[in-house]
């Protein structure tokens, strides 16, 4: 593991302390869970989206694909 520092808003810290008490999980574990969720949301879902938007049949057709936008 790597040590890092994170600045939280007071409300965030208070809410995390409450979750910690309710779940019995230490604050550090809750933070790691949150980091895992962000990684999942942004890296694991995005490749499928990128494939769709980088599809070869769309390359070079920007004007054509956007011509009816706002019509």
C-alpha positions as CSV (number, residue, x, y, z in Angstrom):
1,X,0.0,0.0,0.0
2,X,1.0,3.6,-0.5
3,X,0.3,6.3,2.0
4,X,-1.5,9.5,0.8
5,X,-3.2,12.4,2.3
6,X,-6.7,13.6,1.5
7,X,-8.4,16.9,2.6
8,X,-12.1,16.4,3.3
9,X,-14.9,18.9,3.9
10,X,-16.0,18.8,7.5
11,X,-19.4,17.4,6.5
12,X,-17.7,14.6,4.5
13,X,-15.6,13.6,7.5
14,X,-18.6,13.6,9.9
15,X,-20.6,11.5,7.4
16,X,-17.7,9.1,7.0
17,X,-17.3,8.8,10.7
18,X,-21.0,7.9,11.0
19,X,-20.8,5.3,8.3
20,X,-17.7,3.9,10.0
21,X,-19.7,3.5,13.2
22,X,-22.7,2.0,11.4
23,X,-20.6,-0.5,9.4
24,X,-17.7,-1.2,11.7
25,X,-15.4,-0.5,8.9
26,X,-12.4,1.8,9.5
27,X,-12.3,5.1,7.8
28,X,-9.3,4.0,5.6
29,X,-11.2,1.1,4.3
30,X,-14.2,3.3,3.5
31,X,-11.9,5.7,1.6
32,X,-10.4,2.8,-0.3
33,X,-13.9,1.5,-1.2
34,X,-14.7,5.0,-2.5
35,X,-11.5,5.2,-4.6
36,X,-12.3,1.7,-6.1
37,X,-15.8,3.0,-7.0
38,X,-14.4,6.0,-8.8
39,X,-11.9,3.8,-10.7
40,X,-14.7,1.5,-11.7
41,X,-17.0,4.3,-12.8
42,X,-14.3,6.0,-14.9
43,X,-12.1,3.3,-16.2
44,X,-14.1,0.2,-16.5
45,X,-17.1,1.7,-18.1
46,X,-15.3,4.2,-20.3
47,X,-13.5,1.7,-22.7
48,X,-16.8,0.5,-24.1
49,X,-17.9,4.1,-24.6
50,X,-14.6,5.0,-26.3
51,X,-15.0,2.1,-28.7
52,X,-18.4,3.3,-29.8
53,X,-17.2,6.9,-30.3
54,X,-13.9,6.0,-32.0
55,X,-15.6,3.6,-34.4
56,X,-13.8,3.6,-37.8
57,X,-17.1,4.4,-39.6
58,X,-17.3,7.7,-37.7
59,X,-13.8,8.9,-38.3
60,X,-13.6,11.9,-40.6
61,X,-17.4,12.3,-40.7
62,X,-17.8,15.0,-38.0
63,X,-19.6,17.5,-40.2
64,X,-21.9,15.0,-41.7
65,X,-22.8,13.4,-38.3
66,X,-23.4,16.8,-36.7
67,X,-25.3,18.6,-39.6
68,X,-28.8,17.8,-38.2
69,X,-27.8,18.7,-34.6
70,X,-30.1,21.4,-33.3
71,X,-32.5,21.1,-36.2
